[in-house]
Amino acid sequence: MHPTSAPATSSVINAISTRRHDLDWLRVIAIVTLLFYHTGMIYVSWNWHIKSAEHSVPMEVVMRWLHRWRMPLLFFISGAGTFFALKKRSYGAYAGERVRRLFVPLVFGMFVIVPPQIYIEWLFRGRFSGSYLAFYPEVFNFQPYEDGGTGGAFSWHHLWFVCYLFLYSLISIPVFQWLKRESGQRFVDRIGRLIARPGGALWLVGFLLLNDVVLGGFFPHETHALINDWAYFMNNLLLFWLGFILISRKSFWQIITDQRLYFLAATVICTIIMYGSRALISDDTVEASKLLTTLFSFNRLGLTWFSVLTTVAYGYRYLNVNHPILPHLNEAVYPFYILHQTVIVLVGYYIITQTSLGLYSGFFVISFATLLVCIAIYMLLIRPFKLMRVFFGLK
């Protein structure tokens, strides 16, 4: 379809049975990227659970961009996947599946997967010196963890993504029901007319900017702690909804793909502004000006939305192909996500305290050792056993 041609409208969401293999590939790519991103957190100046004495400026430069892309892409893909999930099951069955595949692994993770990270951080910071068995009862004090290893030992850590996705799935059911009604379809029609214009989907960033205006001043920092994270919570919820809407009509798929150069150009411009502004204007100057703070925030949100659009457009153009390994990767990637940060912290603690590996050699050893350990745990301890499959959200 030509990018300026109007999408077909209908009173009901088109029946779409075609699987988007590109979304599966992009999910795998984004989560594997998280492995390297979280390993990188050991070697940059930002606070994290364990830290190397050496910091990499180039690594930090790359990670600033990745931070604006990786999780937003996963929430968008999750919204798109929800559309396909609801084609095959009722809302009640969908809610039950979300409990089994998200809430159960979240609870399991908070009591089994996350505590070793907190234990290692306490050892690293000199807060605790005993065994893990001596530490573990701290979890049942249910005192919330706080950044920097302060507070208690109860946390969801990197599983905040699973928590947020679980909540999005349930609270969005009325929205999805409305989108199927006539009034909801009229709204989707308007979205369709907008994105049919050259570069029209770029304007959907307005939803994210409006959220920033309304909530950004009250909750300026992303905390992943839910109760004080409402601007970031709503930002990702909007991406989740946009993923659902933009996948809901097959005509939209080609429109987005045909306009990929618009999205790529917008992404490049926002990237130049982000890095150029950091080189020319100090953080203190930005923080002292509400106008600059707002403009920089808007640019970051633009980078987020435009890079997600670019990724999805090019993904559909070049990655929408099946492969015998893809179903296996698609199943393994969720347990991999649940496991990866704990393994990084365990391996990383040993590498930075017991070896003399340098910054980049340590980064690669931790990254690939974590990859191998996660694959081994999945193949040997999770995939073959029904109970473990339940704990890790597998069918």
N, C-alpha and C positions, 0 to 999 in steps of 0.2 A: 504494500500500500504506500502511495506517495505520502510524505510527511504532512502535506497540507490538506489531504482529503479527510472528510468528516467521518468519524466512526459510526458504524451502524448502531442504532439504539433499539432497545426492546423493553418490554414491561417486566421481564424477568431476566436474571443473570444468565448469560449464555451457558448452555450445557457444555462444559469443557472436560473431556476425559484425557486429553493429551498430557503426558507427564513432561514437565520441564526438566530435562536432564541437566541443563546448564545451572539451574538453581542448586541441584545436588552437588555439582562440581564446585560451585562457588562457596557452598557451605563448607565443604572439605578444605578448600583453599584458605578460607577465612579462619577456620579453627586451627589449622596447621600454622598459619601466620601467628596466631596467639601464642603458640609454643615459643617461637623466637622472640616475640614481643615481651613475654613475661620473663624469659631468660635475660633479655636485655635490661629489664628493670634492676637486675643485680649490678649492672655496670654503668648506670647513668646517675645523675645527681639527685633525682627525685627519691623521696622516701619510699622504702619497701621493706619487706620482712627480713631479708638478709641483704648485706651490701658488701661489695668489693671496695677495697681502698682506692682502686683505680677507676676512673670514670672516662667514658668515651663521648666526646662531643659529637662526632659524626653519627654515632648510634642514636644519640638523643635527637639529632636533627631529623633523622628518618622516622623515629618513633613519634615525634610530634605530629607528623602527617598521618601515620597509621592510626593514631588515637582517634582521629576524626572520621575514620573510615570503617574500622574493623567491626566494632559492636553495632553501629548503626546498620551496616550491611546485614548482619545476622538478624537483627530485629525485622528489617524489611523482608528478608527471605522467610522468616518465621511467619509473618503476616501472609505472604504469598502461599506458603505451605498450608496455612489454616484454611484458605479458600478451597484447596484441593481436598483437604481432610473433611470439610463439611459437605462436599459433594457425595461422600460415601457413607455418612452416618448422621444420625439425628443430633440435635444440640445436647440432649441428655447423654447420649453415648459419647459425644465429643468431650463433654465436661468430665465424664468418668475416665476417659482415656488420658486427659490432662492430669488428673489426680494420680493415675498410675505411672505416667511417664515423666511427670515433672515434680509433683509434690513428694512422692515416695523417695525418688533419688535425692531430693533436697534434704529431707529429714535424715536419710541414711548418710548423706555427705556431711551434714553438720555434726554428726556424732562419730563418724568413722574416718572420713576423708580429710576434713579440715583440721581437726585437732593436732595431727602431727606437724602441720605448718606452724601453729601457734607455739607448740612445744619447742620446735627448732628456733623460732624467733626469740623465745624467752632464754634459751641457752645462749644464743648469739649475743643478746643484749645483757647477759649476766644476771638476768632476773631469776633464773632457776638453774639448779645444778644437779638435780636428782634424775632418776630414771623416768622413762615414759610412763611406767605403771604408777609411779608416785605422782606424776603430773595429771594423769587422766581424770581423776575425781574432780579436778577444778572445773571441768566442762559442766558438771551437774550442779554447780553453784548458779548456773544460768546468768552469770554476770556478763554483760556485753563486752566484747573486745573493742578496743579503741586503737586508732592508728598509732604506730610507734611501739606496739607491744604493751601498751598500758591497758588498764581495764581488766576484764576477765578473759575467760577462755571459751566463750560461747559466741560463735560467729558463723556466717555463711561464706565469708571471704569471696573467692571468685565465683561461687555458686549464686551470687546475687543475680546473675543473668537468668538462672533457672527460676529463682523466686519471682523476678519481675515478669518473666515470660508466663509463668503460671497465673499470676494475677491478671496480666493482659488478656490471657485466653478466656478467663471467666468473666471479667467485667466487660469484655467486648461482645459477648453473646447478644445483648440487646441491640448493639450497633449493627452486627451482622444480620440480625433479624430485620431491622429497619431497612438496610440496604437492599433486601430482597423485595420490599414493598414498593408500591408505585412511587411514593414520594422519595424513597431512597434511590430508586432507579433514575428519577429525574435529576437527582444530585449527581449520580454517576454520569448521566448524559452531559451535564455541564462540565464535569471534569474531562470528558471525552472531547468536547468542543474546544476546551482550552489546550489540551495536549496535542490536538491536531494542527494547531498553529506552529509555525517554525520556532523551535525552542520553547514551546508552550509549557512543557512539563517543568521547566526551570522555575516558573512562577509558583509552583506548589510549595516552594520554600517559604512562602508567606505564612503557611500554617506554623512552621517552626519559629519564624520571626515573631509572630503574634504571641506564641507561648513564651518566648524570651522576654518580650515586653511586659507581659502580665505577671510571670512568675520569676523571671531571671533575677530581678532586683531583690526579691525576698529569699531566694535560694540560689545564690550565685555559684556555688561549688557542687560538683557531683560527688556524692558521698557513698552511694550504693547501699545506704542504710535505710532506705524507704521513708522513714518518718520525717527526715529533714532533707529530702532529695527530690522535691516535687517538680522542680523545673526540668531536671534530667529525666525523671520518671515519665513526665508527660511528653517530653521530646521523643523518647523512644516509643511511647505508645502511639504517637502520631505516625512515626515511621512504620510501625506494625500495621496500622490501619491503611496507610498508603500502599504498602505491599499487597494487602488484601484487595484494594480497589483496582490497582493498576494491573493485577493479574486476572481480574474477574471477567475481562472480555478479551477474546483472542485478537480482536482488531487492535487493541492497545499494544499488544506485544510487538507488532511490526512497526507501529508508529514510533514507539520508543526506540526501537533498533535503528530505524531509518534516520533518526535525529541524533545519532550518537556523537557526531562531530560537534554539534552545539554543546552537548554536555561535556565533552572532553575539553573544548575551548574554555568553558566556564570554570571547570575544575582547575585548569592550568592557571587561569587568571587569579582565582582565589588562592592558589598555592603560592604564586609570586607575591601577592599582597601579604600573605601570612609571613613568609620568610623575609620579604623586603622590609616590612614594618618592624620585625624583631631586630633587624640589622640597623635600622635608622632611629627607632624610638625605644627608649628604655621602659622596662616594666613599671618603674615608679612613675614615669610620666603618664603612662596609660591609666594606671590606678588612680591618679590624681584628677583625671578628667572623665566625667560621666559620659560625655560625647564620644571620646575615644574608646572608652570601655564598651559602649554600645556598638560602635562601628566595628570594632575588632570582633566582638561577639557575633555580630551579624555575618561577618566574613567567614568565621569558623563554621557557622551553621550552613552558610552557602557552600563551603567546601564539603561539608558532610553530605548534603543532599545531592549536589552535583556529582560528587565522586561515586555515590551509590547508584545514581542514574547511569553514569558512564559504565560502571562495572556490570550492571544488569543488561544494558544495551549491547555491549561488546560480548558479554557472556552468551546472550541468546544468539548472537551472530556467529560465534566461533565455538562455543562449548555445548550446544544443545545436541549432543550425540551420546548414545549409550555405549557402554563398554562392559564386558563381563565382570571387571573388578569393581565397577561403580556401586552396585548394590552392597557389596561387602564393605567398601569404604564408607558408604552412607550409614550403615549400621554401626560400624566401629567408631565413628567420629564423635558420637555423643559420650560413650564411656571415656574416650580419649580426653574430651573436654573436662569431664568430672575429675579425672586422675591427674592431668598434666601439671597443674600448679604445685600440687603436693610433691610430686616426683621432682620437679625443678628445685623446690626448696630443700628437699633431702639431699639430692645430688649436689646442688650448688653449695650447701653448707660444708659438705665434705671437701669439695674442690677448693673453696676459698680459705678454708681453715687448715687443711691437711696437705695441700700441694703447693707447688711454686709456679703453677701455670700462669701465664700472662693474661692480659685482658681479653684479647681476641681468641687465643687458644682455649682459655677457660670457657668463653662463650660458646664456642663450637663443641667442645667436649660435653658441657652440660646439656646443650640443645640435643645433640644426637644420642647421648646416653639416655636422656629422658624419653626421646622418641622410641628407642629400642625397649626400654623398660615398660613403657605404656603398651606397646604392641604385645610384649610377652605376657603382661598381666591380663590383657584382653583375651588373647588366644588361649592361655592356660587356665585362667581362674574365673573369667566372666562368661565368655561365649559358650562353653560346654554345659554350664550349670543353670538350671531354671531359676533357682532362688537368687543367684547373683545377677541373672538377667533382669529380674524384677527390681533389684536394688539399683541397677544402673539404667532403668528406664527402657529396656529393650522389649520387643514383642516376644 
